[in-house]
Amino acid sequence: MWIRDVRPWGTASSDVRIEGETIAEIVPASGNVDESDIRGRGRILLPSFSDVHVHLDSTRLGLPFRPHTGGRGVWTMMLNDRENWRDAEVGIVERVSHTLGLMVARGTTRIRSFAQVDVDAGMERLEAVLAARDAHRERAEVQIIAFPQAGLLREEGSAQVLEDALRAGADVVGGIDPCTLDRDPVRHLDIVFGLAEKYAVPVDIHLHEPGDLGRFSADLILERTLALGMQGNVVISHGYGLWDGSESQTRSLVERFAEADVATATIAPGGRTTLPLRLMTENGVRVGLGEDGQRDYWSPYGNADMLDRTCQLAFTHGYRRDEDIEHCLAIASRGGASIIDRDLPRLTGIDDRPGLAGGDRADLLIVAGDTPTAAVMDRLPDRTVLHRGRVVADGLELV
């Protein structure tokens, strides 16, 4: 199968031959078009997106807009979600599957989703994400993180529910704010890393903790990773407070992330502190992007469109130059993919534009735009999405 007249990363018009699930070759455009060919029409060819931090289990996309009712702080927000999530206009299985379908239609074919497991929800939210993954198994690759949103020590039975989720099919064990939420970082990390060892699964820890406290928790996570030989299997999500220290603190922490091969996932939040993206990728730290909640009980933001979130990543970092904005596209696509699939090469710097060479798996997005930067700014709906060499969405409609 051929994709005709596309511009890889915005370069010259090319034809791309797909063989099975793989890009076989990319050659200058010939002008030939057969009925079986995919028509690129001069659009830009990019690797498809990888959303490595999304909470599919709390989505309200497709439902009537509701005013935000949450208060301040993780625990208060969690209680607001717990009070409301069962009362949505349609059931959770339908909501999750609908949002996952929107993500695919808008160009995301690799997803890492959290599923909240606690003494209130039990396995219900995990089962909804498992069902959505099965419904879209031909369109996307989905990893599921068993996520103890309520912590592990505040409510009796929380650790057992987390273990039950791994037995029920979750791929990754999660953790959250070992100091500020559970107030016992050693015990919290004992449970998380103990389950990771027992079930041979990776770890992904939400870290909202500020400044020196956040860096203290990160130090503990990095030490555990090295001590247990789990390099390449740990992600610190968010990490808002890790990067507000001195230049030497930031450089030292980046080097320690690289040594332990601990990845990070960001949702491009607002605020004065941003990730040192260039320093991280130049040092070999795997960085991915995600949308977090999808217009849920935590926040009215999120629209299942990673092109939109890529624009947010560039905007919050104050980027204007094309090379910086294209670097955001690389993070949103292959950067995140290297977190989901550790066999994929990681980004090596600001000029790295991977994912569109012979031998790469044909997970692709064809999108309208004069240049990659223009595509990020305009976010036009004329998109064709391929997963494993097969068209799975065209014009924002699932195939």
N, C-alpha and C positions, 0 to 999 in steps of 0.2 A: 504494500500500500504506500502511496505517495501523498505527502502534504505539499501542495504546489504554491509557490509564490508567497513565502513568508520571510520575515527578516529576523534571524536569530539575534536576540539581545539588541534589536534595532539596526543591525548591520545590513549588508547588501541582500537583495532578493535572492532567495535560495529555494531549492526543492529538497525535501527531507524524505528519505526512504525508511519506512518502518518495516521491520521483519519480526513477526511475533510481538513480543512485548518490548522490543529494543529498537533504538535508533541504529540503523545499519550504516547510513552515510548521509552527509549533507553536501550538496553540490550546487553550483550556480544555477539559477532558475533557467529552465529550458523553454518555457512558453507552452509546453505540452500539457494538456489537461484531458484526462479520461473520465468516464462516468464514475468510476470507483474512487477517484482521487478526492482528497479533502481540499477544498479551495481556501487558500489562505488570503487571497485578495489583497496582498501587500501588507497585511497586518503583522504585528510583532509576535515573534515566537519566544516564549519564556518557559522555564520549568514551572510546573504547577505549584501551587502554594502548599505549605505544610503548616497547619495551625497546631502548635505544640502546647497551647495552654488555653483550653476552652472547657466551660462547665455546661455540657449539653444537658445535664439532668435538671438544670434550673431554668431553662429557656421559656420565654413567652412569645417568641417571634410567631407572627401569624394570628395572635390574639388581640383583642381590643386593648388599646393603651390604658395602663392604670397608673395613677400617681404613685410616686415613690413613698414608701412608709417606713423605711429603715432608719435607725438612729446611728450614732457614732460608735465605732469600734467593731472588731471582728465578732465578739460574742453577741453583742446586741443585734448586729446584722444577721447573724446566724439564727437567733431566736425569731426575728421577723420573717425570715425565709421559712423556718419550721412551722410558723403559725399559718402561713398562707399557701404553700406550694401545692397542697392537696385540693385546694378550692378553685383551681383554674377551670376555665370554660370547657376544656377538653382534657382527656386523660394524659398522663405523663408519657406513655409510650408513643402516642400520636404526636405530641409536641416535640419529643426528641427526634423522631424520624423525620418530621417536617423540617426541622432546623438543619439536620445533617444533609438532607437533600438540597436545601438552599446553599449550603456551603460548597457542595460539589458543583452545583450549577454556576456558581460564581468563581470557580477556579481552584478549589482546595481539594486535593485527593489524598493527602496524608493528614491524619488527625490524631492528636493525643488529648483525650477527654477525661476529665475527672468525673467520678461518680461518688456522691456523698453517701457514706455508710456510717451510721450512728445508731444509738439505742432507740431513736425515734423512727427513722426510715427503714432500719434493717437492710434488707437486700432490694427493696422496691425500686430505688433509683438506679442502682447498679443493673438490675434486670431490664430496665427501660433502655439503658445505653447498650446493653448486650443485644437487645432485640433490634435496635436501630442499626447497629453494626451488621447484624445478619441481613437485615432488609436491604442494605446498600453494599453488600459484600463485593459485588461486581463493579462498583463505582469508586470505592475508596478503601484505603487501609486505615484501620482505627485501632489504636492502643487505648486501653482503659486503665485509669489509675484509681485504685480504691483509696478514697480520700476521707480522713477523719476530721471533717470540718469543725466538729465540736471538741476537738482535742482527744487525748487518750486517757487522761487521768481525772477529769472533772466529773464524769458520769460513769458509774459502775457498769462494766460490761463492754465498754468501748473497744478495748483491745481485742476482745473475743470477736466482736462484729467485724473488725478489720481483718482478722485472720479468716473468718468465714467468707469474706469477700474474695480473698485470694483463692480459696478452695472453689468458689463459685465461678471463677473465670477471669478475674481481674489480672491484668498483665504487669502492673507496677504497684508498689506499696507507697502510700503517701504519708506525709507528716505536715505539721503546721506549728509555727511559732513556739518552739520548745520552752522558751523563757516566759514570754508574756501571756501565753494562753494556759499552758499546763504548769508553769512555774517550777518545773523540775526537768531541766534539759537532759540530764544524764538518763533518767528513767524513760523519758519520752524517746530519746534516740536508742536506748537499749531495745525498746519494743520495735521500733521501725526497722532498725538494721538487723535485729534478731529475726524478724519475719522475712526480711530480704534474703538472709542467709538460708533460712529454713526452706523457703520456696524457690530459691534461685531466681529472684526477680530484681529489677532495678528499683531505685528509690527516687522520689520526687517530693521535695519539701517546700511548701509555701513559707516564705520568710518576709513578714511585714515589719519586723522589729527595727527600731531606729538606731542609727549611728553606731556607737561603740557596742551596744547590746546586740545589734544585728551582726556586727563583725565577730563578736564573741560566739554567737550561735554558729556562724559560718566556719569559724575556726574549729569548733567541735565536729562539725560535719566533715570538714576536710580531713581532720585527724582520723576519724572513723573510716573514711573512704580509703585512706592509705593503709591504715592498720589492717583492714579486712581484705585488702587487695581488690577493691571494688572500683578501681579507676575505669572511667568510661561508662559507669552504670549509675551515676548519681546526677540529679539535676536540682539546682536551687532556683525555684521560681520566684519572680518578683525581685526580691532583694533590694527594695527601695532604698533602705538606709545604708547600704554597703559602700556607696560611692560618694559620700559627702565629706570624707576625710581629706587629709593632705595629699598632695601629689605623690609623695613617697609611699603613703599608706595604700593608695589606689594601685600604684605599680606593683607593690609587694603582694597585694591580694590577687591581682590578675595573675601574677607569676605562680602563686600557690594554686589557683584554679587550674592553671595549665599543668602544673606538676601532678595534681591529683586527677586530671582530666575530668573535672566536674563542669558540667554544662550549665547554662543559665537560660531561662525563658522569661521574656519580658512581654508586657502588654502595652508598652509605650505610654505610660501614665504621664499626666501633666505634672508640673512642679519644677523647681529649680534644679534638682539633681537628676542627671541623665546617666545612662550607662556609658562607659568608655569603649564604645563599639569598635573603633578602629584599633585601639590598643589590644582589645580582647582577641579579635580575629587575627591580628598580626602575631599574637603569642600562641595561637592555636586553640584558644578557648572556643568551644562550640556555643553559638548563640542562636536562639530561635525566637520567633514572634508568635503571639497568640491573641485571641479576641476576648478571653476571659468570659464573663457572663454575656448572655445574649438577650438584652432587654428583659431582665428578670427581676427578682425581688431584692437583688443587691444594687441594681443600677439600671437606668433607662437606656444605657448605651449598648452598642453591639448590633450588627445587621447582617452577620454571616458572610461578610465580604472582606477578605484579607487584603484586597487591593486598597480598600478604604483604610484598613489598619496600617498598611505600609505607608500611606500618606501621613497618618498620624505619627508613625515612628520618625519619619523625616521632619515633620513639623515640630514635634516636641524637642528634637535635637538641634533645631535651628538650621537645618541643611537647606542650601540653595543650589549648590553645584551639582551637575548631572552625575558625576562620579559618586558623590555621597548618596544621592537618592537611588541610584542603581545598586549601590551597596545595600541599601535597605531592602530592595527587591531580592537580592541574593540571600539576605538573612531570612526573609519571609518565605523563601522557597527552599533552596538547598541547605541553608544554615539549619533550619528546623528539621529538614529531612535527615541530616547527620545525627540529630538527637534520637529520632525514631529508629533509624537504621545505622548502627555504629560502624558498619562496614563501608558506608559511603564516605568519601573524602570530605574533610571539613574545609571551611573557607580559610584562605591563607592571607587575606589582606583586602584592601579596598578595591583593588583592580581585578579580583577573582570573579569570573562570570561562568560558573560551572553548570553542568546539567544538560548541555546541548551538544554533545559530541558522540561520535560513533561508539557504541557499547553502552551508553547510558540507557537506563530504562525510560521508555517513552511515556513519562508522566508530564504532560505538556499543557500549556495555556496559550491560545492564540487570541490576542486582544488588539483592539483598534487603538491607534495613537501614532502621532508623528515620530515620537521617540519614546524610549522607556520612561523617561521623566514625564513626558506629556501624558502617557498612559496612566501614571500614578496621579497626576493632577486632575485629569478628566474623568477617569474611572467609567468609561463608556460601556454600554451593555452588550456590544457586539463581541461576544466571546465564544470560543470553541474549546472544550476541555477534553483531554485524553487521559485515560488511566490504563497503564499497562498496554499501551498501543491501540486502545479502542476508544472511539468517541463515546463519552458518557454524558455530555451536555453540549448544547449548541444554542446560542442566543438566549442564555439563561434559562433554558428548559432542559430537564433531564431527558436523556435518550433511552 
